Amino acid sequence: MVKQAFGIDVGGSGVKGCLVDLKMGKFIGERVRIPTPRPATPKAVAEVCGQVMEAFNVPKGMPVGLTVPAPVKHNIALFIANLDPSWGGTDVCELMKTHTGHSVTALNDADAAGYAEVMFGAAKGVKGTVIVTTLGTGIGTALVHNGMLVPNTELGHIELDGYDYETQASSGQRTKQGLSYPQWAERLQRYYSHLEMLFSPDLFVVGGGVSRDHDKFLPLLDLKTPIIPAALRNEAGIIGAATLAAQAAKTQAKTEAKAAKHKTSKE
């Protein structure tokens, strides 16, 4: 049983990584952060990821999870917002293997953070459907049902009242438009009520830096679904990436063992 894995969270301003205890869902040692290179091309970012892994002497074969601010489908970053546009269409796993020598599990950053909250954070032990939202420059989302992640949801981009609604309800827009917390809460009410109608979730978890001030806006919302602040904060992406990488490695090992057994039986 794998007890440790490595997680890397690639953001617009920094590339962060740490070794993770998979049983406890906690960092082992201090997180390493290196500023995101400019321009943040795939090659430049991959090389920085390699430096982060070198700081921990990550051994070959250890599961490594890597988050990027983009939907990732079959290892391909479909498009990207906060890095260089050349990321669109990049095979993230092939990129990392080429430039670092490590195999990785690539996933969307909001998915990783949301999954960590379900496994180890605010939503631990909650059955049914959990929607984790990250209120930042935009709105990131993760949808988890009974511990199973439904990847690449982009619920921040739901159209409401003629708007891509993250342009109205993100924390970044609250700051940009000078909204008070009560004014912002009115927009959040519209957003979460709509998600509630579409998905009938069992719990909403709200992350992002603004979640530190959750007492200023969450109590203003009137929802049937419980809504609570995230617990893992800035550690969530790394922990989720490492956890999902370990799960992927376990699944691959089972698949390979089954294939080998089938081959032996045919011989």
C-alpha positions in Angstrom: 0.0 0.0 0.0 1.4 3.4 -1.0 1.7 5.6 2.0 3.2 8.7 0.4 2.9 10.6 -2.8 4.0 14.0 -4.2 1.7 16.8 -5.2 2.4 19.9 -7.3 0.0 22.8 -7.8 0.8 25.0 -10.8 -0.7 28.5 -10.5 -0.4 31.8 -12.3 2.0 33.2 -9.7 3.7 30.1 -8.1 4.5 26.4 -8.6 4.1 24.7 -5.2 4.9 21.2 -4.1 5.2 18.9 -1.1 5.3 15.3 0.0 1.9 14.1 1.3 1.0 11.6 3.9 -1.9 9.7 2.2 -3.4 8.4 5.4 -3.6 11.7 7.2 -3.9 14.0 4.2 -1.2 16.2 5.5 2.1 17.6 4.3 5.4 15.9 5.2 7.9 18.7 5.7 7.6 22.2 4.4 6.1 23.1 1.1 8.4 24.4 -1.6 7.3 27.3 -3.8 9.0 28.7 -6.8 7.6 31.7 -8.8 5.9 30.7 -12.0 8.3 31.5 -14.9 7.6 34.3 -17.4 6.5 33.5 -20.0 4.8 30.4 -18.4 5.4 28.2 -21.4 4.9 24.4 -21.0 8.7 23.7 -21.1 9.5 26.5 -18.6 6.8 25.4 -16.2 7.9 21.7 -16.5 11.5 22.6 -15.7 10.3 24.5 -12.5 8.2 21.4 -11.6 11.4 19.4 -11.9 13.2 21.8 -9.5 10.4 21.4 -7.0 10.7 17.6 -7.1 14.5 17.8 -6.9 14.1 19.7 -3.6 12.5 16.6 -2.1 14.5 14.1 -4.0 11.3 12.5 -5.2 12.2 8.9 -6.2 11.3 7.5 -9.6 8.2 5.4 -9.3 6.6 7.5 -6.5 3.1 8.7 -7.6 3.2 12.4 -8.6 0.1 14.4 -9.1 0.2 17.7 -11.0 -2.6 20.3 -11.1 -2.9 22.9 -13.9 -5.5 25.8 -14.1 -7.3 24.1 -17.0 -9.6 21.2 -17.8 -7.5 18.1 -18.5 -9.0 15.3 -20.7 -7.0 12.2 -21.4 -3.9 14.0 -20.2 -4.5 17.0 -22.6 -4.8 20.5 -21.3 -7.8 21.7 -23.4 -7.2 25.4 -22.8 -5.7 27.5 -20.1 -6.3 30.9 -18.5 -3.5 31.9 -16.2 -0.5 30.5 -18.1 0.9 30.9 -21.6 -1.7 30.2 -24.4 0.7 27.6 -25.9 -0.5 25.2 -23.2 -3.7 24.5 -25.2 -3.6 21.0 -26.5 -0.5 20.0 -24.5 -0.1 16.4 -23.3 0.8 17.3 -19.7 2.0 13.8 -18.8 4.3 13.5 -21.9 5.6 17.0 -21.2 6.5 16.2 -17.6 8.1 12.9 -18.6 10.3 14.6 -21.2 11.5 17.4 -19.0 11.6 15.8 -15.5 11.9 12.1 -16.1 8.8 11.5 -13.9 5.5 10.1 -14.8 2.6 12.2 -13.4 -1.2 12.2 -13.1 -2.4 15.5 -14.5 -5.7 17.1 -13.4 -7.6 20.3 -13.0 -6.6 22.4 -10.0 -10.2 22.9 -8.7 -10.8 19.1 -9.0 -7.7 18.4 -6.9 -8.6 20.9 -4.2 -12.3 19.8 -4.1 -11.4 16.1 -3.9 -9.0 16.9 -1.0 -11.8 18.7 0.9 -14.0 15.6 0.5 -11.3 13.1 1.5 -9.6 15.0 4.3 -11.2 18.4 4.8 -14.5 20.1 5.4 -16.6 17.5 3.5 -14.9 14.4 5.0 -17.5 11.7 5.8 -20.3 13.4 3.8 -22.3 11.0 1.6 -24.0 11.9 -1.6 -23.2 14.9 -3.8 -20.7 17.6 -2.7 -20.0 20.7 -4.8 -16.8 22.5 -3.9 -16.5 26.0 -5.2 -13.3 28.1 -5.2 -14.1 31.9 -5.2 -11.0 33.6 -6.6 -10.2 35.5 -9.7 -12.8 33.3 -11.3 -14.9 30.5 -9.9 -13.5 27.0 -9.9 -15.7 24.0 -9.1 -15.4 20.3 -8.2 -18.3 17.8 -8.2 -17.8 14.7 -6.0 -20.5 12.0 -5.5 -19.9 9.4 -2.8 -16.2 9.9 -3.0 -16.0 9.7 -6.8 -14.8 12.8 -8.7 -16.6 13.9 -11.8 -13.8 15.8 -13.5 -13.7 19.0 -15.4 -16.9 20.7 -14.3 -16.8 24.4 -15.2 -19.8 25.5 -13.1 -18.4 28.9 -12.7 -19.2 29.6 -16.3 -22.9 28.9 -16.0 -24.8 31.6 -17.8 -27.2 33.5 -15.6 -29.1 36.7 -16.4 -27.1 36.9 -19.7 -23.7 36.7 -18.0 -21.0 34.1 -17.7 -21.6 34.2 -13.9 -18.1 34.1 -12.7 -17.8 37.6 -14.2 -20.4 38.7 -11.6 -19.9 36.5 -8.6 -16.2 35.7 -8.2 -14.2 37.2 -5.4 -12.1 39.0 -8.0 -15.2 40.7 -9.3 -16.3 41.7 -5.8 -13.0 43.5 -5.4 -12.9 44.9 -8.9 -16.5 46.2 -8.7 -16.2 47.5 -5.1 -19.0 45.4 -3.8 -19.8 45.2 -0.1 -20.2 41.7 1.4 -24.0 42.1 1.5 -24.1 43.2 -2.1 -21.8 40.3 -3.1 -24.0 37.9 -1.1 -27.0 38.8 -3.3 -25.0 37.6 -6.4 -23.8 34.5 -4.5 -27.4 33.8 -3.6 -28.4 33.8 -7.2 -25.5 31.5 -8.1 -25.8 28.9 -5.4 -29.6 28.8 -5.7 -29.1 27.9 -9.3 -26.6 25.2 -8.6 -28.9 23.9 -5.9 -31.8 23.7 -8.4 -29.6 21.9 -11.0 -27.9 19.3 -8.7 -29.7 19.0 -5.4 -26.4 18.6 -3.6 -25.9 17.4 0.0 -23.3 20.1 0.7 -21.6 23.1 -0.7 -18.0 23.8 0.4 -16.6 27.3 -0.3 -12.8 27.7 -0.8 -10.5 30.5 -2.0 -8.7 33.1 0.0 -11.9 34.9 0.7 -13.2 31.9 2.6 -11.2 33.2 5.6 -14.0 35.9 5.8 -16.8 33.4 5.4 -18.6 34.8 8.5 -19.1 38.0 6.5 -21.1 36.5 3.6 -22.1 32.8 4.1 -24.6 33.6 6.9 -26.3 36.0 4.5 -27.2 33.1 2.1 -30.6 31.4 2.3 -30.3 27.9 0.9 -31.8 24.5 1.6 -28.3 23.0 1.2 -25.7 23.4 4.0 -22.9 25.7 2.9 -19.6 25.7 4.8 -16.0 27.1 4.4 -13.2 24.9 3.1 -10.7 23.6 5.7 -7.5 22.8 3.8 -7.2 26.2 2.1 -3.9 26.6 0.2 -2.9 23.0 0.9 -5.9 21.4 -0.8 -4.5 21.4 -4.4 -1.3 19.6 -3.5 -3.0 17.1 -1.2 -5.7 16.3 -3.8 -3.2 15.9 -6.5 -1.0 13.5 -4.5 -4.1 11.5 -3.4 -5.5 11.1 -6.9 -2.0 10.2 -8.3 -1.8 7.4 -5.8 -5.2 6.1 -6.7 -4.3 6.2 -10.4 -1.1 4.3 -9.7 -3.1 1.6 -7.8 -5.6 1.3 -10.6 -2.8 0.9 -13.2 -1.0 -1.7 -11.1 -4.2 -3.8 -10.8 -4.8 -3.5 -14.6 -1.2 -4.6 -15.3 -1.5 -7.5 -12.9 -4.7 -8.6 -14.4 -3.3 -8.4 -17.9 -0.2 -10.4 -16.9 -2.4 -13.1 -15.3 -4.5 -13.3 -18.4 -1.4 -13.7 -20.6 0.0 -16.4 -18.4 -3.3 -18.4 -18.4 -3.4 -18.2 -22.2 0.2 -19.5 -22.4 
